[in-house]
Amino acid sequence: MQTNQFKGVMIMLITVLIWGGMFPVAKGALQTLDAFWLSSLRYGIAAPLFVAILCWREGAAALRYRGRFLKAAFYGFVGFSGFSILVFIGLGKSRPEHAAIIMALQTPIAAFVH
């Protein structure tokens, strides 16, 4: 196996292991928080941090949308928050192992389809 290919496989394996550990923790959190509030907390904290990092690394020009802010905000909200809320709602109705397997297989399936 080539070095780059081996490195890529190892990175995907680490990602799968990290995601696999996330879902049992999230399942426990769903007993006290609902999916909306859990997603709101996650993205409410992460979004400002990532915007700050983006401004620091790329400059304020990276936040210029040239009249397409509402469209970008809509797609970003639906893509991130909608996906997260639906995952946690599904996790609330299933076992953590099922969610971990589905998330872990997304990358290999995308690579296979590509």
Order of alpha helices (4+ residues) and beta strands (2+ residues): alpha-alpha-alpha-alpha-alpha
